[in-house]
Amino acid sequence: MAQLFEFQRGSLRVVIERADDDTVRLLHFSSLPYADLPARHSGQALIEIQISGENHADHHAKKYTGTMPGTRLRFVDLREIALPDGCRIEIDLTDAATGLFVTYHMQLFDRIPVARVWATLVNRGALPLTLTFVSTFALWGLTRETPAAWAQNAILHIPYHTWCSEAQWRSASLPDLGLTALHEFSLNRVAYASTGSMSSSEFLPMAVLENSASQQTLFWQIEHNGSWYWEMGDKQRELYLRVCGPTEREGHWCKHLLPGQVFETVTVAVGSIQGTIEQAVQALNRYRRQIRRLAPDQRSLPIIFNDYMNCLMGDPTTEKLLPLIEKAGALGCEIFCIDAGWHGDGAWWDSVGEWLPSARRFPNGLVEVTNAIRTQGMIPGLWLEIEVMGQHSALAAQMPDECFFMRHGRRVIDNGRYQLDFRHPQVLAHANRVIDALIRDYGVGYFKVDYNIDAGIGTEVSADSAGDGLLAHNRAYLAWLDDVLRRYPDLIIETCASGGMRMDWALLTRASLQSSSDQMDYRHTARIVAAIGTALPPEQCANWVYPLASDSREGVIFNLVNGMLMRIHLSGQLDRLSDEMVSLVHDGLDFYRQMRASIPDADLIFPLGLPTASSTWLCLGLLSASRAWLAVWRLDSDDEICHIELPFLRGASSHVAAAFPSDALPDIAVEGHQARVRLPEPYSARVFVFEMDAPQDRA
């Protein structure tokens, strides 16, 4: 007789079935109560696994259904392990034909409607097995409350994401994406993937599916710093989802599993709520805050000056830096990061790798500059691209090929650089020498760890496939970061990859903060800022604020508002600003210092929705129990007035208590739960603070 295992933590309900034949299915994953709705789930598997030489027992085309031995796995045991903040479900499965033994892990959290999922596979058979596909999460019946109407009701939200255009969400119905319901099933799929060492150069590794009929919203993120894949398709008139790391077809990955060997999948997070995409983002950010490494700067939010963007642009010298350091110190900045160029005498792009300060740029040594930073009460920081070596680096010529990514017997070269392989002990020794020396000799307390290449599908060195080499390197790099932070627990690490090209939750569980973009036009930066909080909590997101000497007053205000609700990366032309504009920057930073303590606990809200390509007004908010902050940008709109619905004001006694700039209070009028904002000039922006007497329910 079939056996049901039901679990609930907070609003998330999970139902797992052990069928009469000992197959195991994830029947229900939702915030709605479980109802035994009619469902044709023959062939449904808890985890899909394809092994080379095994049948693919389905009419599937490129879809991952009917995998073998995935559909052949049988129940062995189920355990529920209590955790301080929830529980972990462990399900053991085995395939008698091959001896493959699988443990499926699902961690649930008491107050967060998100599950963290991964699996371990052990070859307990006598023969080697070659894995070509393993799903981390597989769910059938995504719209099972309205199964026949998914073509009309399901809206998929996709985060397009690329250089200088990060977090550009677009929404579409599944038929608009090519998935139609004209037959019992189709051979089509909606599939998104990233292949290579830049995990988010085309899409964020996440998505949201909204059922407009039931108001159920399913969302997921892939927590990996390399290749990943997810697909949605239909079978027996129901929708399914597969979420995973690298695959053979999409990621050039396969793994030979010898008898006794173990493979662990990439971790994914999946959540379900009855609500909107905004509420899904809030749930994800609460989950993200739960799983990351605790870092003190994520609560104190020190203001960072970085000399790169619209400032020194990779050409720092003692002469140029000293006046900037003095200006940054006078403005109360707490970290001063010297960006790219400190390590090369002239053109340095394709010769990086030794990470020694340039004697030409710093005639009295880099220590003169780092001492000046400390004298101003700031922490010295340095830009570093530790994972690469330029093809003309003297050190690269001295290291063996095995230290680098190799394909077809040659070193992989991308954008003038080689990719170091962090599995190799000589690479680890090199990276540790660099970090240790910079901290020891210059007192560096902050590293901006950048990454500006894509090493492609992976490496053939000591690997079963190129994708296997990439995955092993990805994990070795994360282990190295863990070791650095263990040795230097107070060190602040910013992760950056041409801005946001590795904005993933493998790295963000370690790094204190993430650079959001390389966008150099502050008017376009606002469009990124208004949506980037979908990818990470505001206290981990560093946005550029780079006032220019040519800016009007409104331009400087717009720049400051871009960073106000998150982390401020101050740059620009501070040494060339007029006294009036410097005073305005000072006022903006003072305003930020007064509000920043509330950022790490606040929820993000998107009162005008996520921006689209045609948005001419933007709005982003932070909401706490008794206060809200609202940033509003007018882009190139012909209208000087914008009406903004603010549901958090319903039933609350409230007033606008403050604004930036301080003379901006007449720009807003509030009636009921609607705000009327007037900005007379295109490309202008304001921040407003609401005080509310009635506490807000943010559960």
N, C-alpha and C positions, 0 to 999 in steps of 0.2 A: 504494500500500500504506500502511496506517495506520502512524503513527510515534508512539512513546511517549517522553515526556521524564520522567525520574524524578529526584527530588531528595530528599535526606534531610539534615536538620540535627537533631542530637540524636535524640530519639525520634520526631520528626514526619516522616512520609513523605508526599510529594506526587507524584501521577502525573497528567500532562496528556497528552491524546491529540490528535494531529492526524489526523483521519480522512481517508479516501480522497478525500472531496469538499472537503477543506481546512477543514471546520468544526473547532472546537476545544472540547474538553470537559475539565472537571476530573473525572477518573475516580476519584481516590483522595485522601482527605485524612484521615489516620489515624495512630495510633501502631502499628497492626498492619502486617505486611508486605502488600504488594499481591498480590492474587490475582485473576486474571481471571475473576471470578464472572459467571455469566449475568446480564446486566442489559439491560433494554429502555430504552435511553436515546435513542431517536429524538426529536429536537426539543430535547434538552438543549443549553444554551448556556453558555459561560464567563461571559458577562455578558448580562443582560437589559436591552434598551433599547427603549422605546416612543416613537415620534415621531408627533406629530399628523398625521392624514391617511393614516397607514399602517394596514394590516390588523393585527388582533390574531388571529393564525392559530391559534386554539385554542378549545375549549369550556372557558372559564376562569372565567366569572362575575367575581368580584372578585380572583381570583388572578392573579399576575404570571408566567404561563407563555405560551409561544408569542408573545413580543413581536416586533415588527418595527420596526427592522431587526435586533434582537438575534439572532434565529435565522438571519439571513442573512449574518452576518459571516463572513469567511474569513481564513485564516491568511496573514500576510505574513512575520513573522520572530519569532524567540525568542532572547533573550540572557540569560545568567547573569552578573551583575556581582558580583565579589568585594567584600565589605565587611569591616572589621576584626572584626566580631562575627557574621558570617554571610554572606549573599548576598542579592541582589535579582534576582528573575526578572522580565523584561519581555517581554510578548507583544504584538506589533503585529497588529491586525486591521483589515479594511476592508470596507465595503459598497459594491459597485460601483454600485448603483442610486442612492445618494444622495451618495456621496463622503465619508461619515462615516468617520473614521479614529480608531481606539481603541488606546490603549496601556494594557494591564492590568499593574499592578505588584503583586508579592507579595514581601515582605521576610521572610526566614527567619533565625532566630537560632541560634547554635551550640549553646547549652545550654538553650534555652527552647522548649517545644513549642507555640509560638504564632506565627502568621503575621500580619503587618500588610499590609493590602490597600487599594488605591485604584486609580482609573482616570482617565485623561485622555482627553477626546473633542475632536477637532478637525473642524470642518466644512471639508473640502477640496473640496466640491462648488461648484456655481455658484449654488445657491438657498438661501435661509434654511431652517433646520430648527428645529422646536419640540420640545424634549425634554419629556416628561411623566412618564417613569419611567426611572431608571437604577439597576440594582443595583450595589452595591459588591462583594458576595460572593454567589455563587450556587453551591449544591452539590446534587447529585442523589445519591440512595442513601445517606441518613444512617445507615440500619441495614442496609447492604448485606450484612453478614456473616449477618444473619438477616432477609432482606428480607420474607418473608411473615408475620412475626410481630411487626411493629412495634406493632400495637395492644395486644399483651400485654406487650411488652418495653420500650417507650420511655416513660420518665418525664421530664416536663418540669418544671424548677424555675424558677419565676417570682419575681423580686424586686419585690413590691408595695412602694411607697415613697411616702410622702406626709408632710405636715406633722405633726411630732411623733410620727410612726409610721414612721420610716425603716427600710429594709432588713428588711421582714417577708416572708421567703421562704415560698412555698407550693408544694407538689408535687402533680402530678396526671398520670394517664395521658392519652394523647391522646383516647381515647373519652370520658373524663370531661370533656374540654374541647370535645367535640362533633365530633371528627374520627374517623370510623368507616371500616372497611374492608369494606364490603358490595358493592363493585363494583370495576371496573378502576380507577376514580378517582372522586373526589367533587368537588363544586363548593365545598365548605367549605374553610376554612383556620383555623388558629390564628394570630391576628395581634395584634400589640401595637404601639402607636404613641404618640408624644408630639407634640402640635401646639402650637407657640407658643414663647415665649422662656424658659420654665422647662422644662429638659430632663428633669427627674426628679421632677415633681410628682405622678405617679401610679405610675410604674415606674422603676427604674434602667434605663439603656440597655444591658442585658445579659441573658443567660439561659444556662441549662445544660440539655443534653439527655443523659440517661443511658440506656444500653442495658443492661438488667439481665442479658441473656443473654450478651453478649460482654464485659461490663465496660468497654466503651468509653464515654467521656464527651466530648462535644463542647460547646464553650462559646464565647461571643462577647460583645464589647462594641462599641458604636457611639461613636466618639470625636468627639462633636459637641455644641455648646452651644445647639442649637435643635431644630427638628423632626426626627424620625427614625421609622423604620418597620422592622419585620421580620415575616416570615410563614413559617409552616411548613404544607405541604400535601402531598397525595398525588397521584400520577399513575403509571399503569401499575404500580400496587401497590407503588410505592416512595415514600419520603418525600423531600421536597426542602426547602431553606432558601433564603430571600432576605433579605439584610441591606442596609440602605441609609439614606440621609439622607431629606430631604423628598420627597414624591411629590405628584402633582396631586390625587389623590382624598383622601389622608389629610392632606396638608400644604399644599394650595392652592398648589402649586409647579409652574411650568413655566418653561422657559428658552429664549428665542429665540437660536439660534446662527447668526449671520450667517457668510457665507463667510470663512474665516480665523480665526474666533473659537474659543476654547478653553474647555472646562468641565472642572473637576476634581471628582470625587465626594467625598463625606464619607468619611473613613478609618474602617475597622473593623479590629478584631483578632479572630482566630478561632484556637482551639486545640483540640487533641485529645490525650487521654491514656488509658491503660488504668488506671483508678482511679476514685476517688470525687469527689464535689463538693468535698470538702475539698482534695484534691490539685489539682483544677482551680483553686480559688481561690489556692492556693500558686503555681501556674504563672503565673496572671494577675498576681499581685503581683510576681513576679520580672520579668515583662515590663514592668509599669508602672514599676518602678524603673529599667529600662533606657531607657525612652523619655522620661522627664521631664527637665526642666531641673534641673541639679545646684544644690542650695541648701544652704549650710552648716548652716542650722538644722535640716535634716532628719537631721543626724547629732548635733548637740548637744542638740536637743529642749529649748530653753529653756522654763521654766514661765511661763505667761502669766496675768496677772490681768486680767480684763475686768469692768468695773463694772456690767454689765447684769443678768445673770440672777439673779433673786431678790435683787437688790441695789438699785441705783439705778433700774433699769428705765426708762432713757431720760430721766432727770431729774438730770443731773450739775450740780454747782456747786462752786466752790472750797471752800466750807465743808464739803461732803460728801466731796469727793475727798481732801483733805489727810490726814485720819486713815486713810483706806483705803490711801493710798500708803505711809504709815508702816508700817501693819500688813503690807502686801504685801512691802515691803522687808525687814522683820524676818524674814519667813518665807522669804526668799531667792528671791522671784520675780525673773525676769530681764526681763520685758516687762510694762508696764502700759498696757492699752488703754482709753482713754476711749470708751465706746460712744455710742450715739445720744443726741441732745439738745444736744450742745455747741454746735451751730450755730443754735439757735433760742431766742428769748426766752421763749416760752410754748408754746402748741400749735403744733407745727412740721410735722406730717405732710404736709400738702398745700401747704406753702410752701417746701420744701427746694429747693436748686439752686445757691445762691451759695457755700455752704460757708465762711462767715465766722464766727469765734467770737462767741458772744453776750456783749455787754458786761454784760448784767444777770446772767448766770450767773457771769461771771468779772470782777469789778469792777477787779481789777488786771491784767487781761489773761490770756489762756490761757497765756502764757509763764510766769506764776508757777507754774502747775500742772505744765507740762512740765519746768520747771527742778527742781521738787520731785521729779519722777520720776527725773530724771538724778542728783540728789543721793543718791537711794537706790540708785544703781547699776543702774537699770533703763532699758530703751529705751522712749521714749514712743511710744504707738500711738493711732490715731484710727479710729473707725468712719466709713465713707464709703459713700454710695449714688450713685456717680458717674454711672450710666447713666440716671438719672431727674431730672425736675424737677417740683415740685409745681404743680398747676394754678393756684395762687394765688401762685406765685413771681414777683417783679418781673422777674427775669431772663428767665423764660419768655415774658413779654409782649413783651420787646424782641427776641427772636430770631425769624427767619422760620419759617414753617410747614415748610419743607424740612429744618429741623434735627430734626424730630420724625417719628415714625411717623404716617402719614396713611392713612386709608381712607375712600372715598366723599367725598373732598374735605374731611374734617374731621380734626383731631388725635385720635389714639387716647388715651383717658383710662381708666386702670385704677387703682382704689384711690386716687383722688385725685392720680395722677401721670401725667405725659406720659413717653413713652419717647423718649430721645434716639437719633438715628441716627448711628452712629459713622463712616459714610461721608462725612459732611459736614465740610469743613475747619473751619467755625466751631465745631462740636462738639468736634473734636480740639483746637483752640486753647483752648477753655474748659477741657476736662479737663486739659490739660497745665498751664494756669495754676494750677488748683487744686492739683494734685500738687506742682508746683514751689514754690508759695508755702508750703504746709504743711511741706514738708521744709526749705525755706530759713529760714522765720521761727520754726518751733517745734522743729526738729530731729526731726521724726517719722521713725521708722525702721521702722514697722509700720503697715500699713493693713488693717483688716478691711473688705473690699469686699463689701457686702451688696447684696441685690436682692430687692424685696418686691412686685413686680407680675408679671403675665403679659400681655405686649403682644399676645397673640393671634397670628393667622396671619401677620402681617407688615405691610408697608407698600407702598403703590402708588407711592411717589415713586421715580423713576428705576429702575423695576423692570418686568420682563415679567409678573410676577404678585406677589401679596402674599408668597407663600413665597419667591420669588426675592429680594425686598427683605430679608426676614428673614435668609436665608442670607448675603447679601452683608454685611449689618450684623454678623451673628455673626462673620464672618471679619475684618471691619474692627476689631471690638472686640478680638479676639485679637491682631491686628497692633499695636493700640495698647498692649496689655499688654506685648507683646514689646519695644516701643520704650521703655516706662517702665523695664523691667528692664534694658535695655541701658544706659540713662542712669544708673540707680541700681542697680548690681549687688548691693549689700548690702541693698537694701530687702527686707523680708519682707512678702509679700502672702498674706493669708488670704482664701479665697473662701467666700462665704456667700450663701445665698438663702433667707431664712426658715428658716435651718438648712441642710438638705440638698437644696433643691429645684433646684439645678443641680450635682449631683454627677456630673460627666461628665469624660471624659479629653481633651477639648479644653482645658478650664480647668485641669485638674489636671496637665497637662504644664507649665504655667506657674507656678501658685500653689504656694507652699511647703506650705500646709496648707488643710484644709477643715473648716468647722464641721459637726458631724455632725447636730445637731438643735436645735430650739427647745424641746424638752420640758422643762417646768418641775417635774415630779415625778420626783425621783431614782429612785423605785422603778420607774417606767416607762423611765427612761433606761437602766437596766441591760439591758432587753430589746433596746433598739436597739444598745447597745455590743456585746452578745454576737454580733451578726451584721453590724455595719457594716463590718468588715474584709473582707467580700466585695467591697466597692465600691472600696476603696483600701488601700494599705499602712498599717500602724499608725502609722508615723512621720509620716504626713500627716493623720491623723485627730484632730481636737481635740474632746474630750468635756468637757462641763460637770461641774465639781465645785463644788457650791454648798452648803456646810454652813450650817444655819440655827440661830438662837439657841434655837429650840424643839426641836432634835434631841436625841435620846438619844445615848449613846456609839455604839451600833450604827448609828444614822442617819448620824453623821459618818463612821464607817468605811465604810459602804456607799457614801456619796458619793465618798470617796477611791478606793475600788476601781474605781468607774466610769471613772476616768481613768488608772488605774495602768499599763495595758499599751499605752497609746497616747500622745497629747499631752494635757496637762492645761490646761484653761481654768478656772482658779480664779475663783470669784466668791462670792456668798452674803453672809452677814452677819458678816464677820470682826470688825468693830468692836463687835459685840454678843455674841460668843461668850465663854463663861467661860474662865478661864485654863486649866482642865483640857482643854477642847475645843480651844483654840488650841495647846496642847502636843501634842495628838493629831494635829492638822493638820500641825504642824511635823515630827512623827515620820513621818507619811505622805509628806511631800515629801522628807524625807531618804532614805527607803526608795526612792522613785522616782529620786532623783538617783544612787543606787548602782546601779540596774539599767538606766537609760535608754540607756546606751551600747550595749547589746546589742539594743535594739529595731530599729534600721534594717536589721539583717541577719537577723533571725529570721523564721521561718515562723509563720503563724497556724494554730492547730489548734482544732477544735470537738468536744471529747470527748463531749458529750451531743448532738451534732448541732446544726443551726441551730434557733433557738427557734421554737416555734409559738405560736398563741394560747392553748393550754392548758398551756404549760410552766410548771412551778412551781419548778424549779431551772434554773440557767443555769451554763454553764462555758465559758470562753474561755482559750486558752493561747498562749504563745509558745515556739517550739522552736528551739534552736540546736544546734550539734554536741555540746556537753557540758553544756548547762543547759536547763532548762525552767521557765517561770513559769506558774502556774495561778491564774486568778481564778475563784472559785466564789461564786455568789449563791443564797441561799434566798429565794424570793419568798413567796407565801402558802401554801406547802406545809404540810400537816398533819404531814408526816414531818420529823423533825429529822436524819435520816441520809440521805445520798445515796451510792450506789456508782457510781464513775466508772472506766470502762475507759481505760487509758493505754497504748496499743500501743507508744509510744516506749520504755517500760521493759522490753520483752521483750528478754531476753539482755543487759541492762545491769546493772551494779552501780551502785546509786543510793541516795541518801538525801535526805530533806527537810532542806535546809540552813538555811532562813530562812523567815520568814513576816511578813505584816503583818495585824494588829498583832503586835508581837513576842511577845506571850503566847499566840499562836494555834496554836503547834505541837501542843498536845494535841488540837486539833480534827481532826487527820488521822492516819490509820493506813494504811500501804501494805503490801500483801502481793502479791508477784509484780508483775503489771502492773495491779493494781486498787487504787484508793484508796477509802477509806471516810472521808467527810467528815461531821462532826457539827456542825451549827449549831443551837443550842437555841432561837433566837428567829426568828420570821418576819421577813423583810426584814433579813437580816444577810448579811455577805459577808466573804471572806478572800482573801488572796493567799499562795500557797505557792511556794517556790523549790526545784527539784530539781537536785542535782548528780549527774552521770552519769560514771562512769569510762570506759565504752565509748562512743566517738564515734558519733553518729547519722548514718546515710546519708540526706542530704536532697536527693539528686539528683532 
